[in-house]
């Protein structure tokens, strides 16, 4: 058994021993992160795989990271999202884009799962077109003053810092008028309010964040003071491709869990004198769904190979995000249908899977945007 499979088995054993449907439903209902369980998971050695050993990590291994994220998503997004915020949002982005001082300051904490970032990109009038960001930042000596608002920020309520894209120059729509900032969520002028959402509940709340004359040090410019007006190029770096794969891995975990539930149900549910899995319609759905999951896994593996080789994989990461999230949504909805009314009640974890699955084709770059990315890259390449 290789290292990744050992980690998968350890997480599944944890799920079997430490969770049940009643507990999962409680996490969803209360919308509170189960911190005691999250801290228990740390003892399995899940943290540090996006961070070099020099900063307290285990060395960058995106394949291991996404395998862990998938397995946690099979249990509950209540566990997967805090892991994502530490290992990926903090670990990946600081490792790729942080200054040496920022890496030494923050990465040892992220390597232990003790530092969480949320992404501050979306605004009320800014979704996919990030070049329209209106939140403003100005330099005032060695301080940065930020004014604006961010919308639909997942995990702002449990984040330590918001990885924030701001407009830092008045030049109209150029790549040199954006800066990325690390805004402490505890800073004066940061106001967080909750947005009621139907998916990804119990993990980290969906929030709006107002920034009212927030003052931070220039040392919190991503990349250090030299990163001023260089945020656009930083944003479009490898971290963006990895983010697409993070969402795909979570979708794969939820779809796998939903299909397992539907299959178990179809083996014990008897109608017309036999288990319903013996009816061709149900058996063929299982065959199709398992085949599609395997295709999803192969697409994810191919994109990870390119990420690990430090190759340009914008095309492959968009294809993987599009195909996996849309396919997993389909599998989850059909798994719920297999369980009939039992898959629609509030007492069923399947109902939670459906709500979560509907979110994945939207977050991390919508399916429509992935299609746009893919078509543009194909037109620009010799593949057309």
C-alpha positions in Angstrom: 0.0 0.0 0.0 1.5 3.3 -1.0 1.6 6.5 1.1 -1.5 8.0 -0.5 -3.6 4.9 0.0 -2.4 4.7 3.6 -3.7 8.2 4.2 -7.0 7.5 2.4 -7.5 4.4 4.6 -6.6 6.3 7.8 -9.1 9.0 7.0 -11.8 6.5 6.2 -11.2 4.7 9.4 -11.5 8.0 11.3 -14.8 8.6 9.5 -16.1 5.2 10.5 -15.0 5.5 14.1 -15.6 9.2 14.9 -18.7 10.2 12.8 -22.2 9.0 12.0 -25.2 10.4 10.1 -26.6 12.1 13.2 -23.4 14.0 13.7 -23.0 14.9 10.1 -26.6 16.3 10.1 -25.8 18.2 13.2 -22.8 19.9 11.6 -25.0 20.9 8.7 -27.8 22.1 10.9 -25.7 24.2 13.3 -23.3 25.5 10.5 -20.4 25.3 13.0 -17.0 23.8 12.1 -16.4 20.7 14.2 -13.0 21.9 15.5 -12.5 19.0 17.8 -12.7 16.5 14.9 -10.6 18.7 12.7 -7.8 18.8 15.4 -8.1 15.0 15.7 -7.5 14.7 12.0 -4.2 16.6 12.4 -2.8 13.6 14.3 -3.2 11.5 11.1 -0.5 13.7 9.4 -2.8 15.4 6.9 -1.2 18.9 7.0 1.9 20.3 5.4 1.9 18.8 1.9 1.8 22.2 0.1 4.8 23.6 2.0 8.5 23.0 1.7 10.4 21.4 4.6 12.4 24.6 5.1 9.2 26.2 6.4 7.9 23.3 8.5 6.1 21.4 5.8 6.5 17.9 4.3 7.5 19.2 0.9 5.1 20.2 -1.9 3.0 17.2 -3.1 -0.2 18.4 -4.8 -1.3 14.8 -5.5 -1.3 14.0 -1.8 -3.0 17.3 -0.9 -5.9 16.7 -3.3 -6.3 13.1 -2.2 -6.7 14.2 1.4 -9.1 16.9 0.3 -11.2 14.4 -1.6 -11.3 12.0 1.3 -12.3 14.8 3.8 -15.1 15.8 1.3 -16.3 12.2 1.3 -17.0 12.7 5.1 -18.2 16.3 5.1 -17.2 19.7 3.7 -17.3 20.7 7.4 -13.8 19.1 7.6 -12.7 19.6 4.0 -13.1 23.4 3.8 -11.0 24.3 6.9 -8.3 22.0 5.5 -8.6 23.8 2.1 -8.2 27.2 3.7 -5.0 26.2 5.5 -3.2 23.9 3.1 -4.3 25.4 -0.2 -5.5 29.0 0.2 -2.7 29.8 2.6 -0.1 27.1 1.9 -0.2 27.1 -1.9 -0.5 30.8 -2.4 2.2 31.9 0.1 4.5 29.2 -1.2 4.1 30.4 -4.8 3.7 34.2 -4.3 4.8 35.2 -0.8 8.0 37.1 0.0 10.7 35.3 2.0 9.6 37.2 5.1 6.0 36.2 4.6 6.9 32.6 4.0 8.9 32.4 7.3 6.2 34.2 9.2 3.2 32.4 8.0 4.0 29.0 6.4 5.0 27.2 9.7 1.5 27.9 11.0 -0.2 26.8 7.8 1.9 23.6 7.8 0.2 22.7 11.1 -3.3 23.7 9.9 -3.3 26.7 12.3 -3.5 29.5 9.7 -6.4 29.9 7.4 -6.9 32.2 4.4 -10.1 33.0 2.6 -10.2 34.4 -1.0 -11.3 38.1 -1.3 -11.9 38.3 -5.0 -15.7 38.5 -5.7 -17.6 41.7 -5.3 -21.3 42.6 -5.8 -20.7 43.6 -9.4 -17.6 41.4 -10.0 -17.8 37.7 -10.5 -15.8 36.2 -13.4 -14.5 39.6 -14.6 -11.9 40.3 -11.9 -10.5 43.1 -14.0 -13.6 45.1 -12.8 -12.6 44.9 -9.1 -13.5 48.2 -7.4 -12.1 47.8 -3.9 -9.4 50.5 -3.7 -6.1 50.5 -1.9 -3.7 53.4 -1.6 -0.2 53.6 -0.2 0.4 56.0 2.7 4.0 55.7 3.6 4.6 52.2 5.0 0.8 51.7 5.4 -1.9 50.6 3.0 -5.4 52.0 3.3 -8.2 49.8 1.9 -11.8 50.7 1.1 -14.5 48.6 -0.5 -16.5 45.4 -0.1 -16.1 41.8 -1.0 -19.1 39.5 -1.6 -19.8 35.7 -1.3 -16.5 35.1 0.6 -16.5 31.5 1.8 -15.0 31.1 5.2 -14.5 34.7 6.1 -15.9 33.9 9.5 -13.1 31.5 10.4 -10.2 33.0 8.3 -7.2 34.7 9.8 -6.5 36.6 6.7 -8.3 37.4 3.5 -6.2 37.0 0.3 -7.6 40.1 -1.3 -7.4 41.6 -4.9 -7.6 45.4 -4.9 -7.3 48.2 -7.4 -4.1 50.1 -6.6 -3.8 52.5 -9.5 -6.2 54.6 -11.5 -5.0 53.6 -14.9 -8.1 52.1 -16.7 -8.1 48.3 -16.9 -4.5 47.4 -17.2 -2.6 44.5 -15.7 -0.5 47.0 -13.6 -3.2 48.5 -11.5 -4.0 45.6 -9.2 -2.3 44.4 -5.9 -2.9 41.4 -3.7 -3.1 42.0 0.0 -3.2 39.9 3.1 -5.9 41.6 5.2 -6.1 40.4 8.8 -9.8 39.6 9.6 -9.2 41.1 13.0 -8.1 44.5 11.6 -10.1 47.6 12.5 -12.6 48.4 9.8 -13.2 44.8 8.7 -16.8 43.9 9.1 -18.1 40.4 8.3 -21.8 39.5 7.8 -23.2 36.2 7.0 -25.0 35.3 3.8 -27.6 32.4 4.0 -26.6 29.6 1.6 -28.1 26.2 0.9 -24.8 24.5 0.0 -21.5 23.9 1.8 -23.2 24.5 5.2 -21.5 23.5 8.4 -18.0 24.1 6.8 -17.4 27.8 6.8 -20.1 30.4 6.4 -20.6 32.3 3.2 -20.0 36.0 4.0 -19.9 39.5 2.8 -16.9 41.6 4.0 -16.9 45.3 4.2 -13.5 47.1 4.3 -13.9 50.6 5.8 -10.6 52.5 5.8 -8.7 49.4 6.8 -5.0 50.2 7.5 -2.4 47.4 7.2 1.3 47.4 6.9 3.0 47.3 3.5 4.6 44.1 4.7 1.2 42.5 4.0 1.4 43.2 0.3 1.7 39.7 -1.3 5.3 39.4 -2.3 6.3 42.3 0.0 6.3 46.0 -0.9 7.7 45.2 -4.3 4.4 43.4 -5.1 2.6 46.7 -5.3 0.7 46.9 -8.7 1.9 43.3 -9.6 -1.2 41.5 -8.3 -2.7 40.6 -11.7 0.3 38.5 -12.8 0.5 36.9 -9.3 -3.2 36.0 -9.4 -2.9 34.3 -12.8 -0.1 32.1 -11.6 -0.2 28.4 -10.9 -2.3 28.9 -7.8 -5.3 29.6 -10.0 -4.9 26.2 -11.8 -4.5 24.4 -8.5 -7.6 26.1 -7.1 -9.7 24.6 -10.0 -8.4 21.2 -9.2 -9.1 21.7 -5.5 -12.8 22.2 -6.3 -12.8 19.2 -8.6 -11.3 17.0 -5.9 -14.0 18.1 -3.5 -16.7 17.4 -6.0 -15.2 14.0 -6.6 -15.3 13.2 -2.9 -18.9 14.2 -2.5 -20.0 12.3 -5.6 -18.2 9.2 -4.5 -19.9 9.3 -1.1 -23.3 9.9 -2.7 -22.9 7.0 -5.1 -21.7 4.7 -2.2 -24.9 5.6 -0.3 -27.1 5.0 -3.3 -25.5 1.6 -4.0 -25.8 0.5 -0.4 -29.5 1.5 -0.4 -30.2 -0.3 -3.7 -28.8 -3.5 -2.2 -31.0 -3.5 0.8 -34.2 -1.9 -0.6 -36.5 -4.7 -1.8 -39.3 -4.1 -4.2 -41.3 -6.7 -6.2 -39.5 -9.4 -4.3 -35.8 -8.4 -5.0 -33.3 -5.7 -4.2 -33.7 -2.8 -6.6 -30.1 -3.1 -7.8 -31.2 -6.2 -9.6 -33.4 -4.1 -11.9 -31.6 -3.1 -15.0 -32.3 0.7 -14.7 -30.6 0.8 -11.3 -27.8 -1.5 -12.3 -27.1 0.4 -15.4 -27.1 3.7 -13.5 -24.4 2.3 -11.1 -22.3 1.1 -14.1 -22.5 4.5 -15.8 -21.8 6.4 -12.6 -18.8 4.3 -11.7 -17.4 4.7 -15.3 -17.9 8.5 -15.1 -16.2 8.7 -11.7 -13.2 6.8 -13.2 -13.1 9.2 -16.1 -13.1 12.1 -13.6 -10.3 10.6 -11.6 -8.2 10.1 -14.7 -8.7 13.7 -15.8 -7.8 14.9 -12.3 -4.6 12.8 -12.3 -3.6 14.1 -15.7 -3.9 17.7 -14.6 -2.0 16.9 -11.4 0.8 15.4 -13.4 1.2 18.7 -15.3 1.0 20.8 -12.1 3.7 18.6 -10.4 5.9 19.0 -13.5 5.5 22.8 -13.3 4.0 22.7 -16.8 1.4 25.2 -18.2 -1.9 23.4 -17.5 -4.5 26.1 -17.9 -6.3 24.1 -20.5 -6.2 20.8 -18.7 -7.2 22.3 -15.3 -10.2 24.1 -16.9 -11.2 20.9 -18.7 -10.9 18.9 -15.4 -12.8 21.5 -13.4 -15.6 21.7 -16.0 -16.0 17.9 -16.6 -15.6 16.7 -13.0 -17.9 19.3 -11.3 -20.7 18.9 -13.9 -20.4 15.1 -14.0 -20.4 14.9 -10.2 -23.4 17.1 -9.9 -25.2 14.7 -12.3 -24.1 11.6 -10.3 -25.2 13.1 -7.0 -28.7 14.1 -8.3 -29.2 10.7 -9.9 -28.0 9.0 -6.6 -30.7 10.9 -4.7 -33.3 9.8 -7.3 -32.2 6.2 -6.7 -33.2 6.6 -3.0 -36.5 8.1 -3.8 -38.2 9.9 -1.0 -35.6 8.6 1.4 -33.0 10.8 -0.4 -35.0 13.9 0.0 -35.6 14.2 3.7 -33.7 16.4 6.1 -32.6 13.2 8.0 -30.8 11.9 4.9 -27.2 12.9 4.3 -28.0 12.5 0.6 -30.0 15.7 0.7 -26.9 17.5 2.0 -24.8 16.0 -0.9 -27.2 17.4 -3.4 -27.0 20.9 -2.0 -23.2 20.7 -2.0 -23.0 19.3 -5.5 -25.0 22.2 -6.9 -22.4 24.6 -5.7 -19.3 23.0 -7.3 -20.0 24.1 -10.9 -20.1 27.7 -9.6 -17.3 28.2 -7.2 -13.7 28.4 -8.2 -14.7 29.6 -11.7 -18.1 28.7 -13.1 -18.6 26.0 -15.8 -19.4 28.8 -18.3 -16.1 30.5 -17.6 -14.2 27.2 -17.9 -15.8 26.7 -21.3 -14.7 30.2 -22.3 -11.2 29.5 -21.1 -11.0 26.2 -23.0 -12.3 27.6 -26.2 -9.9 30.6 -26.1 -6.9 28.3 -25.4 -8.0 25.9 -28.2 -8.3 28.8 -30.7 -4.8 30.0 -29.7 -3.2 26.6 -30.1 -2.6 24.2 -32.9 -5.3 21.9 -31.6 -8.0 23.7 -33.5 
